[in-house]
Amino acid sequence: MTSTSSQRKVVVQVVQHLSPGGIESICLELQSFAGANAEVHLVSLEGRESQMVSLWPRLSQYAGVMHFLDKPPGLQPRLLLKLAALFKTLKADVVHTHHIGPLLYGGAAARLARIPVLIHTEHDAWHLGLDNHQSLASKCLKFIRPQLVADAEIVADHIRSRIPHAQPRVIPNGIDTRRFKPGDKAAARRSFGLPDDQAIIGCAARMHEVKGHDVLLDAMFRLPPNVHLALAGKGPQEAQLQRQVRDLNLSDRVHFLGLVDDMPRFYQALDVFCLASKAEGMPLSPLEAQACGARAVITDVGGSREALCPTTGILVPADNSAALAKALRYSLRTTLSADPRDFVMRHRDIRGMVAAYDQLHSVAC
């Protein structure tokens, strides 16, 4: 199956699940910003469409290009044949997998279906520290032979150190700077019921242990009473975090907003954005927040430093609430010497990322 650059190409992206998250958001953006000569489909190994759309309403706009395989737990060899058949039905020119599970199933199925272009993106490499993950990834990359991409320099370095035969190229994650832009802070705060006359720190992340919300709450306890925290997101740790807030007597200063549909407006409400993760790939939320004009304080893990404006942002060590509180206090008290949005527009706009992937799509099409 071949095509020229002027012919319409069919690109199929494969993810583990289409639930709210950074990898999944990148896939949706790649679909949304595809050129007129590309037809982009999204395949989720896990889940059912009705279930996922109810959890993430944004998905409703992608009806017709989403495919859910409802994979049960454990190894499912028959899924390879099902995926290969789907690729043939869609007449795929390109299969693009994200993370190790989709590489195993989507990559092998693409080879079975003789898809001419296969791309695999690693969005974080901390899992390669696990012997079973490293062995599986090494074997998959050697057998499937995709064009390998890392979304950050540090992710590429980790891949090379763990899997010497793998030589990834780097395509940094990007965001839509036309959507994420500064706005009316007072109006944004009113829309979320946040106080207009207090300093507000915000965090947008799934409430999972790895995101370090517990450390951020401990840091909040160290900050003055006029500082509030707005949390966007849900997850398995939510009830535990709510108990921590009560135990720290922070109930009047911490606002659980749940899943937020209008993320630009959320960021516009903030003075400072904070991500206290204990592990990361190349996070999108600091880019989104900075594009909306908020300065960022984030932990120095994974590719986080590559998502931070070097002039206005602050990096802190992970799992250190005292250092985090100090950095947040400094950020709230000092005046910005530059606009963090400028950094994002120059280096991390979605259009540059899409153009780089489009070049890979054309290698064998």
N, C-alpha and C positions, 0 to 999 in steps of 0.2 A: 504494500500500500504506500503510494508516494503521492506527493503534491508539490506544487510550486508555491512561492510566497504569495502569489495573487489568488490562489485557490483557497476556499474555506477549509479550515482544519478543525477537527474535533479533538478537544482536550478533555480528558477525564481525570479529575483529582480524586484520590482515595485517602480517606481519613479513618481513624478508629471509630469516632463517634462525632456527630454534629450537635454538640452541646456548647454552651457559652465558654469561650476560651480563646487564647491568643492564636493557636494554630488554626482553629476553625474560622476565626475572624479573618485571618490572612487568606484562607481559601475562598471565603465569600468575596473578599475584595478582588482577588485574582479573577473571579467570575464576573464581578460587576464592571471591572475596568478592561476586560478583554476587548480587543479590537473588533471591528465589523466583520473581519474575515475569520473569526474564531467562534466556535460553539463550545461552551465549557459546561461540563456536567460535574456533579458532586456525588461521590459514592461514599456512604457511611457503612462500615462493616457492621456496626452494632445499631440496635434500636429500630423503631418503626416511625414512619413519617408523622403520624398524628401525635404520637408521644413526644417526639422531639420538637415539633412546632408549638405544642402547648407549653413546653419548658422554655422555648426560645422563640417568641413570636416573630422576630426578624426573619426567620426562615420562610415564612409564608410567601414572601415576595420571590422565592426561588422555586416555587412549585413548577413542576414540569422538567426541571433539570436535576432534581435530587433523586437518589436511588438508595433505599435502605435495605440491607441484607439481613437484619435481625439475627446476627451471629450469636449463638449461645456460647457460654464459657468453654474454654478448653480448645485444643487443636481440632480444626474442622477441615480435613483434606478435601471434602466435596465442595467446599467454598471456592476452591481454585477453579473448578470446572464452571461453577455458576458465574464467577467473575469473568472468566475467559469468554463465556457465551455473551455476557452483557457487553463486553468490549467489542465483540464482533457485531452485535446488534446495533450498537451506537456508531459503528464504523470509525472507531477511534484511530486517530493518527498519533496521539500523544497520551501516555499515562504518566501522571505525576503523583507520587506517593509521599506521604508525610508521616514520619516516625516509623518505628521498627515493625509493628504489627502490619500496617498497610504495605510496608516494603515486602514482607514475607508473602502475604496473600496477593496484593496487587501486582507486585513485581513478577512473581512466578506466573501469575495468570497472564500478564502482558506478554511474557516470553512464549507461553503456550499459544496465545492468540496471534503471535507474530506482529505485535505492535512495533512500528519502526522507531519510535522515540520513547525512551523511558527515562524519567527524571525522578530522583529521590532527594528530598530536602530533610536534613537533620536540623531540628529546632532547638535541641539542647543535647549535650553529650554527657551529662552527669551519670546517666544510666549505664554508660559504657564502663563505669567503674565496677559494675556487677559482672562477675565472671560469665554467667550464663548469657547476659545481654551482649557482652563483648564478643563471645564466641558465635552467637547467632547472627549478630550484625556482620561480623567478618565473613562468615560463610555466605550470607545473603548477597553481600556486595560482590564477592568473588564469583558467585554463580550467576546472579542476575545481571551484573555489569551495567548499572544505571549511570547516567550522568549525575554525579554526586554534588550536592550543593549544601553549604552550611550557611545559616542565616546570620552568623557573627564570626569575627576573626577568632575569638576564643573557642567557639564551637569547632571551627576547622582545626585549630591547634590540638584540641583534645582528641578529635578523630584521628589525626595523623599520629599522635603519640600512642594511641590504643590499637589502631589498625594501620600498620605501616604501609600496606599495599593500597590504602585508600588515599586519594589525592583530591579533596573537595575544592571547588571554587566557592567564593563567598559572594552571596547576594543578600545584602542587609534587608531586614524587614522595613516596610514603609507604611505610612498612613496617608489618608486623604486630607491634606492640609486645607482644602477648600471646604470640607465639612467640619473639621476640627479647627476652630478659629476663635479669637476672643469675642466676648459678648457682654451683655448687661449683667454685671455681677449681682446687683440688688434684685433684679427680676429673676435671675437664676436661683438665688437663695429663697425667694418667696415661693417659687414653684415646688421646692422640696421641703418647705416648712423649716428652713434653717434660719438662725438669728442673723439679722443684718448688721448688728453692731458688735460682733465678736470675731476674733480671728478663727478661721476655719482651715483645718488640715483635712485632706481627703485621701481615700484609698479605694481603688477599684480593682478587686481581685476575688477569685473564688475563695470561699472560706474553708481553706484546707490548711493543715498544719504547716506545709512547706511555704506558705505565703507569709508566715510570721505575724499574723494579726495579734497574737498574744504578746509578742515583744512590743508591738506598736502601742497596745493598751498599757503595758507597763511604762512605756515612755510617756504616754499621756498623763499618767499619775504624777509624773515629775514636772509637768508643765503647769503654768499658772491657770487659775479658774476661768479666765476669759478666753481660753483656747478650747475650741470644740473640734470634734472629729466626726466626719461623715463617711460612712462605709457603704459602698455600692457593691452588691454581689450577695450570693447565697452559697451554701455548701455544708458539708457534714459537720463542720466545727461551729456552726452558728449558735446553737444552744449553749455550748461550752463557753463561747466568747461572751454571750449575754450574761452568763453567771459570773464570769470574770469582771465584767463591767459593774455588776451589782456589788461584788466583793470589794472592789476598789472605790466604791461610792462615786462612780462616774456616770450614773444613769442620766443625769441632766446635761451631760456634755458630750455623750456619744450617741450618734444617730444612725440606726440601722435602716437603710433605705431599700434593701432588697435588690432585685434585679431592676436595673435602670435602662429604659429604652433610649432616652435622649442623653447619650453620654456626653456630647459636646456641652450641653447645658450644665451637666454635673460638674465638669471641669471648670466651666466659667464661674461657678460659685465659689471656687477655692482661692485661698491665699497661697497654700503650699500643697503639693502632691507628695505623698509618701508611699513607698513600696518597701516593706521590711522583709522580703523573701529570704529564705534560707538556701534556696537553689533556684536558678532561672536559666532560660535559654537567652533569647533576645526579646525582652518584654516590650509590648506595644503600649501599655497604659502610660508609662512616662513620656513617650513620644506624643501621645494624644493630649496629655495634660499640658505639656510644654507648648504644643501648637496652639493651645487655647490661652497661653500667656501665663500659666502658673509655673513657678520655679519648682524644682523637684529635689527631694532627698530620698535616696535609694541605697540599698545595701549592695556592697561590692561583691556580687556573686554572678557567675555565668557571664553572659554578655551585657549585663546591666550598664556597665560604664560606657559601652558603645551606644546606648540609648540616652545618654545624659549630656546636656549642654555643658561643655567644659568650663564655661565662664560663669554661669549662674547656678549650676547644680552642685550638690554635695554628695559624696560617697561616704558611707560609714560601714564598719565591719558588721557582719551578720550576727544575729543573736546577742546584741549588746544594747540593752534598752537605755543605759546611761549615755552612751555615745550618740544614740539616735535622738534622745531628748535634747542633748546639747546642740546637735545640728539643726533640729527643728526650731529651737529657741533662737538660734542665730539667724535662720532664714526668715523668721517672722519679724525680727527686729531690724534687719538691714534692708536698704533700698537696692533694687536690682540695678546693676551696672550695665546690663545689656538685655535684649529681648530673647528669651529662650526659644521663641517661635522661629527666629531667624535660623538657628541651628537646624531645626527640624525641616524647614523649607529647603535649605541648601543640601542637606545630606540624607534625609529619610522620607522624601515624598513618595507616595505609592506609585507614581507614574514612572519613576526611575526603576523601581523593582519590577513592575510589569514589563517594561521594555527589555530588561535583562533576561527575564524568563522567556519572553517572546523570541529572543535570539536563540535560546536553547531549543525551543520548539521547532525552529526552522532548520536545525542542523541536518536532520535526515528526512524532513518533509518535502 
